[in-house]
Amino acid sequence: MKGKILFLIVIQFSLINAQTKLGVLKYDDFKTPEFCGTSCHTEFHQQWKQAMMSQAYTHEWDEIEYFKLAVPHAEKDEKVAEVKAGCNGCHSPIAYVVGDVPPPLPSKNSRANESVSCDVCHSIAGFSGDTPYNFNYIMKPGKTKYSSRKSGVQSPAHEIEVNPIMKTGDFCGICHNEKSPFDTWVKSTHLEWKDGPYYKEGVQCQDCHMPKAEFKTASMGNTYNDARLHLFHGAHDEGKVKGVIEIRINPDIKEVEPGEVVKFTVALFNQKTGHKFPTGSVEDRIVWLHVEAIDEKGNVYHLPVDKKGFQGEEYLIGEDVLAYQDMGIALNDPNFKGVQRDGIPIGDRIFRKPYFDPKGRMTIQQWNTASFGVDYRIGPRETKIETFTFKVPEKISPGKLKVTATLNYQLLVKPVADFLGVPSSESKIVEVNKHSTEVTILQ
């Protein structure tokens, strides 16, 4: 009899701690963000509303990518069929756990639009398995809300249970790590952090994306010196992106005659991110280094990067080539030729990790990613060195030649954004940093 009781206890424990699956809960199990933010957590609610957490389902590019590419692709290819439901596991977790797949379009203003809401995160008790990824959360909505601290004031709306995982980057990894149906790590922000210097020093994701401040966590509650602000500012926040990489450029000689060669060295130091830059939706992002010179008369000269010669480097230098042909699957065009791969000046250095589909073609569809090219992103506290060799034109104007290195960033490759009708804000060029130097052109 004892053995049977133990067996039942083990089964019950495993069920309680299993990943929360599709369709096991109801919308009514979750409070709305407005319920949380109307009278109690008013400031946090406003911070959340300005963050991408509140727009994970309604954001224009996410809507287009899901309904125009992911869903039709999933309906045509059994290998990636799971993404029809799975995308929502992180972009609209409530819709996923209630089985509302695909959810209504954002224009229908359903509860799927709550995206990653207050009650989603504060209902997560932990994750199943050893590694957080692919929304393997254990979700327990109800009267008890999980938090990183016990409040000194009794809430009239809920109980509070301290959940230590909420203080760690592992909590973030539940959605900021993702494997494709081809078993490739298409998102690995948490894993990059865990493999880097900040994890070893005890710096958590929350320390940068939910900074501590003297703040009230609830309108009727106490003021804490180390309350976590609910800013969640990251890749879509220009203030977060600008200055994240430090740049310096220098010449090998300061005076040069027309017809001679001068070499410029650019050092790029990742001073601020605890993970690689760029990270997250790396298949969409593009970061590139542009170097140009301006002479005394205002003539502009573009300097292409010196090739290093390693295998796969061709994907890391701006070219006039087509890519992303696998979009043709969703678009019902088997002869789709693709769109421009980069949309940046030819010869500029790109810091990216190319994603390849099962046919070896570059893709922006993470669910269709079977392999990768060279990971040439800039790691935390890493410095990359690039050189640009410039043969000074014979007829250049004498005087000062100003040479500027600029690091640019786009959330989404512009040719893709233009082709799919994504708002221009998603392909806007953000200047991460720049630095200039001078040489003197002799008579």
Summary of the structure (lengths in Angstrom):
residues: 443
radius of gyration: 25.0
end to end distance: 99.9
largest distance: 99.9
contacts: 1377
relative contact order: 0.13
helix: 30%
strand: 25%
